[in-house]
Amino acid sequence: MEFKKGSTYTRGEIHTLYFDTPILNNRDWQSGYVRVDDELIVFMNIDIPGLTGHDFPNSYNEEAKTVEWYGKPGTNSKQPIFDKLIKGELTPHFFARWVTNAPFTYLGVGKIIKHDDGNPTVYSTGRPTENIKLTLTFEDTGNILPPSGDGNNETSFALEKYLEEFIVSNWNNLDLGTKYDRHEEEIDGQRKKCRTDTGEIDILALSKDGTEFLVIELKKGRASDRVVGQTLRYMGYIQSEIANSNQHVKGLIIALEDDVGTRRALSQVPQIDFNRYQINFQLIKD
């Protein structure tokens, strides 16, 4: 499964992406991690206790750009799941949150650089035991996770969210709004993004004459060539599952800047455009 880094998901939304059904009281999906084929979905709490009452010292080391994640009580590296994780036979998708009952933010696929058995902890009954600690790295960790102990919980990853909110709120004032209308549902006043079988589209629009869908992918900083493939997958889904035979699909990547890999890739994909955004901060004397 492919998830969007820095985006938020509930347990139910992740379950639906895999199985196209709600969780329906599945206890495995209420725990700290659950296996789906060769993937492990990890729900990690940082600086808050989990639903079971356990308060593991999961943390982010800002200087080393590493994450420490603790397994359930009684876990160790010889158990099948952790043995496969360490050997690279399972793909671990990590989701984290810093506020109780909030959705989880997708961190990405963790790369294990170290594991330690024998960390003291307790079962839910209070009986002493031990668990495993994994030290991991993620791409772009510093742009997603807050420094450990930062009570603000607002980090630079939120800039992507703010960029999205700005575009949506000011749609009719942007050049995009002169040609396209946003093609999204609202449920109870909340905007519902279009979810595909390979991830979530940031913004989906339809031209005012109804002939062209526009898939918009946002990046808070520099866009890499990987976003081109991601956008193409979303475009393929829209063309196959939503557009009719008289509608075609284009893509638009919006980012602070691109790199040479992105420019090379886009030069061969004329149906995807690239726009840079610019932040203009001013203090106006009243």
C-alpha positions in Angstrom: 0.0 0.0 0.0 1.2 3.6 -0.7 0.5 6.4 1.8 1.2 10.1 1.6 4.0 11.1 4.0 3.0 13.9 6.4 -0.7 13.2 5.8 -3.0 12.1 8.6 -5.1 8.9 8.8 -7.4 7.2 11.3 -7.1 3.5 11.9 -10.4 3.0 10.1 -9.3 4.9 7.0 -6.2 2.7 6.8 -8.2 -0.5 7.2 -10.6 0.7 4.5 -7.7 1.4 2.1 -6.5 -2.2 2.5 -9.9 -4.1 2.7 -12.5 -1.6 1.4 -14.5 -2.2 4.6 -14.7 -0.6 8.1 -12.7 -2.1 11.0 -15.9 -3.6 12.7 -14.4 -4.4 16.2 -11.2 -6.0 14.9 -9.1 -6.0 18.1 -5.8 -6.4 16.1 -6.5 -3.0 14.5 -6.9 -1.4 17.9 -3.4 -2.4 19.1 0.0 -0.9 18.5 0.6 -2.7 15.2 -1.1 -5.1 12.9 0.3 -7.2 10.0 -1.3 -7.2 6.5 0.5 -9.8 4.3 4.1 -8.6 4.1 3.4 -5.2 5.5 3.3 -4.1 9.2 1.1 -1.1 10.1 2.6 0.5 13.2 0.5 3.0 15.3 3.0 4.9 17.5 2.2 7.3 20.3 4.8 9.9 21.2 4.7 11.6 24.7 1.2 10.3 25.3 -0.1 6.9 26.6 -1.7 4.4 24.2 -5.3 3.2 24.3 -4.2 0.3 26.5 -2.7 2.6 29.0 0.8 1.7 28.2 3.1 4.8 28.0 6.2 3.6 26.1 9.1 6.1 25.8 8.8 6.4 22.0 10.8 9.4 20.9 12.4 11.4 18.1 16.1 12.4 18.3 16.2 15.7 16.4 20.0 15.8 16.3 20.5 12.2 15.1 17.2 12.2 13.0 16.3 8.8 14.4 13.1 7.4 16.0 13.0 5.0 18.9 10.0 2.7 18.9 9.2 0.1 21.6 7.2 -3.1 20.9 4.5 -4.5 23.0 5.3 -6.0 26.5 7.0 -9.3 26.2 8.4 -8.7 22.7 11.9 -9.5 21.5 13.9 -9.9 18.3 13.5 -13.7 18.2 9.7 -13.5 17.7 8.5 -14.0 14.1 7.3 -10.5 13.4 10.4 -8.8 14.7 12.7 -11.4 13.2 11.2 -10.6 9.8 11.3 -6.9 10.4 15.0 -7.0 11.2 15.8 -9.2 8.2 13.8 -6.8 5.9 11.1 -9.4 5.1 8.3 -7.1 6.3 7.7 -3.5 5.2 6.9 -1.4 8.2 4.6 1.6 7.7 4.8 4.0 10.7 2.0 6.3 11.8 2.5 8.5 14.8 0.5 11.0 16.9 1.2 13.4 19.7 -2.3 14.2 20.8 -4.7 11.6 22.4 -7.5 10.5 20.0 -6.0 12.5 17.1 -5.5 10.9 13.7 -2.0 9.5 13.0 0.6 11.2 10.8 2.3 8.9 8.3 6.0 9.0 8.7 6.9 6.6 6.0 8.7 3.2 5.8 11.1 2.9 8.7 14.7 1.7 8.1 15.9 -0.3 11.2 19.5 0.6 12.1 19.6 -1.0 15.5 17.5 -3.2 17.8 17.8 -3.8 21.6 16.1 -6.5 23.6 15.5 -6.5 27.4 14.0 -3.0 27.9 12.1 -3.0 31.2 8.3 -2.5 30.9 5.1 -4.0 32.3 2.1 -5.9 31.1 -1.4 -4.3 31.4 -1.8 -6.1 34.7 1.3 -4.3 36.1 3.5 -7.5 36.0 7.1 -6.6 35.1 8.4 -7.8 31.7 10.7 -6.6 28.9 10.2 -5.4 25.3 12.2 -4.7 22.2 13.4 -1.2 21.2 14.0 -0.4 17.5 16.0 2.6 16.3 14.9 3.7 12.9 15.4 6.4 10.3 13.0 7.8 7.8 13.4 10.0 4.8 12.5 13.7 5.5 12.1 12.9 9.2 13.0 16.4 10.3 10.3 17.8 8.2 7.6 15.6 9.7 8.3 15.0 13.3 8.5 17.6 16.1 11.5 17.8 18.4 11.0 15.4 21.4 9.1 17.1 24.2 7.8 20.0 22.0 4.4 20.6 23.4 3.4 22.8 20.4 3.2 19.8 18.1 3.2 22.1 15.1 6.1 21.5 12.8 7.3 22.4 9.3 5.4 19.4 7.8 2.2 21.4 8.6 3.3 23.9 5.9 2.1 21.4 3.3 -1.2 21.3 5.1 -1.3 25.1 5.3 -0.4 25.4 1.6 -3.3 23.1 0.8 -5.7 25.1 3.0 -4.5 28.3 1.4 -5.2 27.1 -2.1 -8.6 25.6 -1.2 -9.6 28.8 0.7 -8.5 31.1 -2.1 -9.4 29.0 -5.0 -11.5 31.6 -6.7 -8.8 34.2 -6.4 -6.1 32.0 -8.1 -5.6 31.4 -11.8 -6.7 27.8 -11.2 -10.1 29.0 -10.2 -10.7 30.7 -13.6 -10.6 27.4 -15.4 -11.3 24.7 -12.8 -13.8 24.0 -10.0 -12.7 21.7 -7.2 -14.2 18.3 -7.6 -14.6 17.1 -4.0 -17.3 16.2 -1.6 -18.0 17.9 1.7 -19.4 15.9 4.6 -20.7 17.8 7.7 -18.8 20.8 6.4 -15.5 18.9 6.2 -13.8 18.6 2.8 -13.3 15.0 1.8 -10.3 14.2 -0.4 -10.4 11.8 -3.3 -8.7 8.5 -2.2 -7.3 6.2 -4.9 -6.1 2.7 -4.7 -2.5 4.0 -4.4 -3.0 7.0 -2.0 -4.8 10.3 -1.5 -5.0 13.1 -4.0 -4.3 16.5 -2.4 -6.7 18.4 -4.6 -8.9 17.1 -7.5 -10.4 19.7 -9.9 -12.6 19.6 -13.0 -12.6 22.2 -15.8 -15.6 24.4 -16.0 -16.6 22.9 -19.3 -16.4 19.4 -17.8 -13.8 18.0 -20.3 -10.7 17.9 -18.1 -9.8 16.6 -14.6 -6.8 18.1 -12.9 -4.8 16.1 -10.3 -2.9 18.5 -8.0 0.0 17.2 -5.9 1.5 19.5 -3.2 5.0 19.4 -1.8 6.0 21.7 1.1 9.6 22.0 -0.1 11.6 20.6 -3.0 9.9 18.2 -5.2 11.8 15.1 -6.3 11.2 13.0 -9.4 9.3 10.5 -7.3 6.4 12.9 -7.2 6.0 12.6 -10.9 5.4 8.9 -10.7 3.0 9.5 -7.8 1.0 12.0 -9.8 0.9 9.7 -12.8 -0.6 6.9 -10.6 -3.3 9.2 -9.4 -4.0 10.4 -12.9 -4.3 6.8 -14.1 -6.8 6.1 -11.4 -9.0 9.1 -12.3 -8.8 8.2 -16.0 -9.8 4.6 -15.3 -12.3 4.9 -12.5 -13.9 8.4 -12.6 -13.4 10.1 -16.0 -15.7 9.2 -18.9 -14.6 8.6 -22.5 -14.9 12.3 -23.4 -12.8 13.5 -20.4 -9.0 13.6 -20.2 -6.7 14.0 -17.2 -3.8 16.4 -16.5 -1.6 16.8 -13.5 -0.1 19.8 -11.6 2.7 19.6 -9.1 3.0 22.6 -6.8 6.2 22.9 -4.7 8.6 25.5 -3.3 11.3 24.3 -5.8 12.2 21.4 -8.0 15.5 19.6 -8.7 17.2 18.4 -11.8 15.6 14.9 -11.6 12.2 16.4 -11.5 12.9 18.6 -14.5 14.2 15.7 -16.5 11.2 13.6 -15.7 8.7 16.3 -16.4 10.3 17.0 -19.8 9.0 13.6 -20.9 5.6 14.0 -19.4 3.9 16.9 -21.1 0.5 16.2 -19.4 2.0 17.3 -16.0 2.8 20.9 -15.2 4.9 22.3 -12.4 4.3 25.5 -10.5 6.4 27.1 -7.7 4.7 28.7 -4.7 6.1 31.8 -3.0 5.6 33.0 0.5 5.5 36.7 1.0 5.4 37.7 4.7 4.9 41.4 5.5 4.2 43.5 8.6 1.7 46.2 7.9 1.6 49.2 10.2 -2.0 50.0 11.3 
